[in-house]
């Protein structure tokens, strides 16, 4: 739907990477490493995982918002339904309810 300048999705939170060089971290990747997320300096591994999960949902969130932004009053109800389902799925991934 869109031409992006970032790594195409889907992105995935691979969870905490133990034994890697440096502090323990969560890794977000597609076909290449995209982000290392650190929060352990504050002892907050739950926050670390939630941040990585939100980052991993970024492509779906972007596409869902783009779809909703292109909907107009003339859009059919089935197109609105599809757009809302896409948005709900992206939000579900961002909350960590699905991978």
TORGU-444703 format. One line per field, with one value per atom (N, C-alpha, C, CB): residue number from 1; atom name; x, y negated, z negated. Coordinates in steps of 0.02 Angstrom, whole numbers. Atoms other than C-alpha are relative to their C-alpha. Last residue first. Glycine has a CB too. Example, Ala and Ser with C-alpha at 12.3 -4.5 7.8 and 13.67 -1.06 7.14 Angstrom:
pos	2 | 2 | 2 | 2 | 1 | 1 | 1 | 1
site	N | CA | C | CB | N | CA | C | CB
east	-42 | 684 | -39 | 20 | 45 | 615 | 45 | -50
north	59 | 53 | -55 | -23 | 59 | 225 | -60 | -1
up	3 | -357 | -37 | 71 | 0 | -390 | 0 | -62
END
This chain:
pos	99 | 99 | 99 | 99 | 98 | 98 | 98 | 98 | 97 | 97 | 97 | 97 | 96 | 96 | 96 | 96 | 95 | 95 | 95 | 95 | 94 | 94 | 94 | 94 | 93 | 93 | 93 | 93 | 92 | 92 | 92 | 92 | 91 | 91 | 91 | 91 | 90 | 90 | 90 | 90 | 89 | 89 | 89 | 89 | 88 | 88 | 88 | 88 | 87 | 87 | 87 | 87 | 86 | 86 | 86 | 86 | 85 | 85 | 85 | 85 | 84 | 84 | 84 | 84 | 83 | 83 | 83 | 83 | 82 | 82 | 82 | 82 | 81 | 81 | 81 | 81 | 80 | 80 | 80 | 80 | 79 | 79 | 79 | 79 | 78 | 78 | 78 | 78 | 77 | 77 | 77 | 77 | 76 | 76 | 76 | 76 | 75 | 75 | 75 | 75 | 74 | 74 | 74 | 74 | 73 | 73 | 73 | 73 | 72 | 72 | 72 | 72 | 71 | 71 | 71 | 71 | 70 | 70 | 70 | 70 | 69 | 69 | 69 | 69 | 68 | 68 | 68 | 68 | 67 | 67 | 67 | 67 | 66 | 66 | 66 | 66 | 65 | 65 | 65 | 65 | 64 | 64 | 64 | 64 | 63 | 63 | 63 | 63 | 62 | 62 | 62 | 62 | 61 | 61 | 61 | 61 | 60 | 60 | 60 | 60 | 59 | 59 | 59 | 59 | 58 | 58 | 58 | 58 | 57 | 57 | 57 | 57 | 56 | 56 | 56 | 56 | 55 | 55 | 55 | 55 | 54 | 54 | 54 | 54 | 53 | 53 | 53 | 53 | 52 | 52 | 52 | 52 | 51 | 51 | 51 | 51 | 50 | 50 | 50 | 50 | 49 | 49 | 49 | 49 | 48 | 48 | 48 | 48 | 47 | 47 | 47 | 47 | 46 | 46 | 46 | 46 | 45 | 45 | 45 | 45 | 44 | 44 | 44 | 44 | 43 | 43 | 43 | 43 | 42 | 42 | 42 | 42 | 41 | 41 | 41 | 41 | 40 | 40 | 40 | 40 | 39 | 39 | 39 | 39 | 38 | 38 | 38 | 38 | 37 | 37 | 37 | 37 | 36 | 36 | 36 | 36 | 35 | 35 | 35 | 35 | 34 | 34 | 34 | 34 | 33 | 33 | 33 | 33 | 32 | 32 | 32 | 32 | 31 | 31 | 31 | 31 | 30 | 30 | 30 | 30 | 29 | 29 | 29 | 29 | 28 | 28 | 28 | 28 | 27 | 27 | 27 | 27 | 26 | 26 | 26 | 26 | 25 | 25 | 25 | 25 | 24 | 24 | 24 | 24 | 23 | 23 | 23 | 23 | 22 | 22 | 22 | 22 | 21 | 21 | 21 | 21 | 20 | 20 | 20 | 20 | 19 | 19 | 19 | 19 | 18 | 18 | 18 | 18 | 17 | 17 | 17 | 17 | 16 | 16 | 16 | 16 | 15 | 15 | 15 | 15 | 14 | 14 | 14 | 14 | 13 | 13 | 13 | 13 | 12 | 12 | 12 | 12 | 11 | 11 | 11 | 11 | 10 | 10 | 10 | 10 | 9 | 9 | 9 | 9 | 8 | 8 | 8 | 8 | 7 | 7 | 7 | 7 | 6 | 6 | 6 | 6 | 5 | 5 | 5 | 5 | 4 | 4 | 4 | 4 | 3 | 3 | 3 | 3 | 2 | 2 | 2 | 2 | 1 | 1 | 1 | 1
site	N | CA | C | CB | N | CA | C | CB | N | CA | C | CB | N | CA | C | CB | N | CA | C | CB | N | CA | C | CB | N | CA | C | CB | N | CA | C | CB | N | CA | C | CB | N | CA | C | CB | N | CA | C | CB | N | CA | C | CB | N | CA | C | CB | N | CA | C | CB | N | CA | C | CB | N | CA | C | CB | N | CA | C | CB | N | CA | C | CB | N | CA | C | CB | N | CA | C | CB | N | CA | C | CB | N | CA | C | CB | N | CA | C | CB | N | CA | C | CB | N | CA | C | CB | N | CA | C | CB | N | CA | C | CB | N | CA | C | CB | N | CA | C | CB | N | CA | C | CB | N | CA | C | CB | N | CA | C | CB | N | CA | C | CB | N | CA | C | CB | N | CA | C | CB | N | CA | C | CB | N | CA | C | CB | N | CA | C | CB | N | CA | C | CB | N | CA | C | CB | N | CA | C | CB | N | CA | C | CB | N | CA | C | CB | N | CA | C | CB | N | CA | C | CB | N | CA | C | CB | N | CA | C | CB | N | CA | C | CB | N | CA | C | CB | N | CA | C | CB | N | CA | C | CB | N | CA | C | CB | N | CA | C | CB | N | CA | C | CB | N | CA | C | CB | N | CA | C | CB | N | CA | C | CB | N | CA | C | CB | N | CA | C | CB | N | CA | C | CB | N | CA | C | CB | N | CA | C | CB | N | CA | C | CB | N | CA | C | CB | N | CA | C | CB | N | CA | C | CB | N | CA | C | CB | N | CA | C | CB | N | CA | C | CB | N | CA | C | CB | N | CA | C | CB | N | CA | C | CB | N | CA | C | CB | N | CA | C | CB | N | CA | C | CB | N | CA | C | CB | N | CA | C | CB | N | CA | C | CB | N | CA | C | CB | N | CA | C | CB | N | CA | C | CB | N | CA | C | CB | N | CA | C | CB | N | CA | C | CB | N | CA | C | CB | N | CA | C | CB | N | CA | C | CB | N | CA | C | CB | N | CA | C | CB | N | CA | C | CB | N | CA | C | CB | N | CA | C | CB | N | CA | C | CB | N | CA | C | CB | N | CA | C | CB | N | CA | C | CB | N | CA | C | CB | N | CA | C | CB | N | CA | C | CB
east	-69 | 153 | -1 | 44 | -16 | -18 | 70 | -53 | 52 | -80 | 8 | -69 | -30 | 83 | -50 | 38 | 11 | -4 | 30 | -74 | -36 | 72 | -7 | -25 | -72 | 12 | 39 | 26 | -8 | -167 | 73 | -43 | 0 | -154 | 9 | -66 | -63 | -103 | 4 | 7 | -54 | -246 | 67 | 3 | 6 | -372 | 55 | -69 | -21 | -310 | -2 | -45 | -73 | -322 | 27 | 17 | -29 | -497 | 76 | -26 | 3 | -544 | 30 | -72 | -48 | -484 | 2 | -17 | -67 | -576 | 53 | 13 | -8 | -738 | 71 | -52 | -10 | -717 | 11 | -62 | -67 | -693 | 16 | 8 | -47 | -847 | 72 | -12 | -4 | -947 | 48 | -70 | 52 | -905 | 8 | 0 | -25 | -796 | -57 | 56 | 24 | -885 | 23 | 23 | 72 | -861 | -29 | -37 | 40 | -675 | -72 | 7 | 71 | -548 | -36 | -24 | 23 | -370 | -75 | 38 | -6 | -325 | -26 | 72 | 54 | -392 | 1 | 5 | 63 | -278 | -59 | -10 | 2 | -129 | -65 | 61 | 17 | -166 | -5 | 52 | 69 | -171 | -21 | -8 | 44 | -11 | -74 | 14 | -5 | 83 | -49 | 72 | 34 | 21 | 1 | 34 | 71 | 70 | -40 | -19 | 23 | 245 | -75 | 36 | 0 | 267 | -22 | 69 | 65 | 214 | -1 | -53 | 12 | 394 | -67 | 1 | -43 | 427 | -14 | 76 | 28 | 279 | 40 | -2 | 62 | 340 | -33 | -48 | -19 | 516 | -62 | 44 | -27 | 447 | 18 | 61 | 56 | 340 | 23 | -37 | 37 | 490 | -59 | -25 | -43 | 599 | -38 | 63 | 2 | 458 | 40 | 25 | 68 | 443 | -8 | -53 | 2 | 633 | -70 | 23 | 68 | 635 | -6 | -25 | 32 | 790 | -71 | 0 | 47 | 838 | -37 | -51 | -38 | 993 | -43 | 29 | -23 | 887 | 42 | 41 | 31 | 793 | 27 | -76 | -29 | 881 | -43 | 72 | 37 | 802 | 26 | -77 | -13 | 912 | -32 | 78 | -8 | 838 | 19 | -65 | 24 | 824 | 13 | -74 | 11 | 922 | -20 | 63 | -61 | 900 | -16 | 33 | -51 | 767 | 69 | -4 | 38 | 640 | 45 | -21 | -30 | 712 | -53 | 51 | 54 | 677 | 33 | -37 | -18 | 798 | -62 | 49 | 48 | 771 | 19 | -74 | 46 | 923 | -51 | 38 | 56 | 1050 | -50 | -34 | 56 | 1198 | -54 | -30 | 32 | 1349 | -57 | -25 | -47 | 1395 | -38 | 49 | -26 | 1253 | 50 | -57 | -65 | 1234 | 29 | -6 | -48 | 1049 | 64 | -28 | -58 | 943 | 52 | 29 | -64 | 774 | 55 | -4 | -7 | 630 | 70 | -19 | -28 | 628 | 14 | 65 | -37 | 510 | 25 | -43 | 15 | 460 | 44 | 8 | -53 | 448 | -21 | 15 | 14 | 335 | 63 | -46 | 22 | 381 | -12 | -62 | 69 | 480 | -15 | -13 | 1 | 641 | -72 | 42 | -26 | 619 | -6 | -38 | -72 | 602 | 31 | 24 | -33 | 421 | 75 | -19 | -71 | 318 | 36 | 22 | -41 | 140 | 72 | -2 | 40 | 0 | 43 | -46
north	10 | 612 | -11 | 60 | -48 | 589 | -16 | -3 | -51 | 506 | 52 | -32 | -65 | 409 | 56 | -3 | -16 | 240 | 67 | -1 | 50 | 186 | 12 | -70 | -17 | 349 | -49 | -1 | -62 | 316 | 21 | 55 | 19 | 137 | 61 | -35 | 35 | 201 | -20 | -62 | -50 | 327 | -32 | 35 | -39 | 192 | 53 | 34 | 42 | 76 | 39 | -63 | 8 | 212 | -41 | -35 | -65 | 257 | -4 | 56 | -5 | 72 | 65 | -7 | 48 | 58 | 4 | -72 | -27 | 217 | -46 | 9 | -58 | 155 | 29 | 53 | 25 | -15 | 59 | -41 | 28 | 72 | -29 | -56 | -56 | 180 | -24 | 47 | -25 | 24 | 59 | 21 | -48 | -54 | 26 | 59 | -69 | -207 | 46 | 2 | -41 | -364 | 73 | -29 | -10 | -450 | 46 | -68 | 61 | -425 | 16 | -31 | -12 | -293 | -68 | 41 | 0 | -339 | 14 | 50 | 68 | -387 | -6 | -23 | 41 | -221 | -71 | -2 | -24 | -125 | -41 | 74 | 22 | -232 | 21 | 28 | 71 | -205 | -28 | -40 | 7 | -17 | -73 | 30 | -20 | -19 | -8 | 72 | 48 | -118 | 16 | -2 | 61 | -9 | -53 | -27 | -13 | 148 | -61 | 60 | -3 | 81 | 11 | 56 | 63 | 23 | 6 | -29 | 11 | 185 | -62 | -8 | -52 | 238 | -9 | 68 | 14 | 71 | 51 | 1 | 59 | 100 | -17 | -60 | -21 | 275 | -57 | 28 | -38 | 210 | 24 | 60 | 47 | 78 | 36 | -36 | 39 | 207 | -50 | -36 | -43 | 324 | -38 | 63 | -14 | 188 | 41 | 38 | 59 | 131 | 10 | -62 | 2 | 307 | -59 | -3 | -43 | 316 | 3 | 70 | -1 | 167 | 41 | -72 | -60 | 184 | 10 | -2 | 21 | 3 | 60 | -50 | 43 | 50 | -24 | -61 | -37 | 192 | -43 | 59 | 30 | 76 | 31 | 7 | -9 | 108 | -34 | -27 | 39 | 133 | 17 | 13 | -31 | 188 | -45 | 10 | 38 | 137 | 46 | -38 | 68 | 185 | -42 | 0 | 31 | 347 | -73 | 5 | 27 | 417 | -32 | -52 | -46 | 524 | -24 | 5 | -26 | 439 | 53 | -58 | -15 | 405 | 18 | 56 | 7 | 336 | 9 | -69 | 14 | 398 | -3 | 53 | -31 | 387 | -20 | -21 | 44 | 347 | 42 | -47 | -37 | 419 | -49 | 44 | -14 | 303 | 42 | -65 | 58 | 318 | 20 | -47 | 50 | 464 | -60 | -22 | 42 | 590 | -50 | -37 | -25 | 720 | -39 | 71 | -11 | 686 | 27 | 47 | -35 | 610 | 5 | -38 | 14 | 564 | 43 | 10 | -8 | 577 | -15 | 69 | -66 | 606 | 11 | 9 | 5 | 459 | 71 | -30 | -44 | 479 | -16 | 74 | 2 | 364 | 43 | -74 | 10 | 409 | -3 | 54 | -46 | 303 | 69 | -26 | -24 | 207 | 48 | 34 | -72 | 123 | 24 | 37 | -41 | -65 | 74 | -15 | 4 | -187 | 40 | -73 | 18 | -149 | -1 | 48 | -6 | -152 | -24 | -39 | 60 | -121 | 15 | -28 | 59 | 0 | -63 | 0
up	-25 | -895 | 74 | -18 | -53 | -975 | 26 | 58 | 2 | -1135 | 56 | 4 | 15 | -1153 | -5 | -64 | 71 | -1166 | -20 | -16 | 39 | -1000 | -74 | 18 | -2 | -921 | -43 | 74 | 38 | -979 | -1 | 30 | 71 | -916 | -44 | -17 | 14 | -744 | -73 | 46 | 0 | -742 | -16 | 68 | 62 | -793 | -5 | -4 | 56 | -655 | -66 | -5 | -7 | -522 | -59 | 67 | 20 | -583 | 3 | 44 | 73 | -575 | -25 | -24 | 28 | -394 | -76 | 22 | -12 | -343 | -31 | 75 | 44 | -423 | 7 | 17 | 69 | -339 | -47 | -22 | 2 | -170 | -69 | 54 | 3 | -203 | 0 | 60 | 69 | -248 | -5 | -25 | 17 | -81 | -71 | 49 | 9 | -70 | -20 | -54 | -55 | -6 | -6 | 66 | 11 | -174 | 53 | 0 | -7 | -149 | -15 | 70 | -2 | -200 | 4 | -62 | -69 | -154 | 7 | 40 | -26 | -333 | 71 | -3 | 28 | -396 | 28 | -76 | -28 | -278 | -25 | -18 | -70 | -326 | 33 | 39 | 1 | -510 | 71 | -39 | 23 | -484 | 0 | -70 | -55 | -379 | -20 | 20 | -55 | -511 | 55 | 28 | 23 | -654 | 54 | -63 | -3 | -557 | -23 | -43 | -70 | -524 | 7 | 36 | -38 | -705 | 73 | -1 | -31 | -791 | 45 | -54 | -49 | -827 | 37 | -34 | -58 | -913 | 55 | -19 | -34 | -1029 | 62 | -48 | -32 | -1072 | 38 | -52 | -60 | -1106 | 38 | -20 | -49 | -1225 | 65 | -28 | -26 | -1315 | 53 | -57 | -46 | -1333 | 31 | -36 | -58 | -1409 | 52 | -23 | -42 | -1524 | 63 | -38 | -27 | -1593 | 47 | -57 | -59 | -1610 | 30 | -17 | -24 | -1727 | 64 | 13 | 26 | -1834 | 25 | -74 | 52 | -1797 | -30 | 29 | 44 | -1699 | -58 | 38 | 58 | -1631 | -48 | 21 | 59 | -1516 | -63 | 4 | 67 | -1351 | -52 | -2 | 49 | -1180 | -70 | 5 | 64 | -1037 | -52 | -14 | 62 | -872 | -57 | -17 | -6 | -689 | -63 | 15 | 65 | -674 | 10 | -44 | 27 | -498 | -68 | 48 | -26 | -415 | -21 | 77 | -57 | -526 | 29 | 53 | -65 | -697 | 51 | -6 | -49 | -870 | 68 | -6 | -69 | -1003 | 44 | 26 | -46 | -1190 | 70 | -17 | -35 | -1296 | 38 | 48 | -27 | -1416 | 31 | -55 | 45 | -1438 | 34 | -27 | 30 | -1324 | -46 | 54 | 27 | -1213 | -27 | 55 | -54 | -1196 | -30 | 39 | -23 | -1333 | 58 | 18 | 53 | -1356 | 29 | -53 | -27 | -1220 | -56 | 63 | 32 | -1293 | 30 | -75 | 72 | -1173 | -25 | -20 | 13 | -986 | -74 | 38 | 63 | -961 | -16 | -59 | 56 | -780 | -59 | 20 | 49 | -630 | -59 | -23 | 71 | -487 | -42 | -25 | 52 | -406 | 29 | -34 | -3 | -276 | -58 | 67 | -11 | -333 | 1 | -53 | 54 | -321 | 19 | -66 | -2 | -178 | -57 | -4 | 62 | -145 | 10 | -56 | -13 | 13 | -62 | 64 | 5 | -39 | 20 | -72 | 0 | 0 | 0 | -59
END
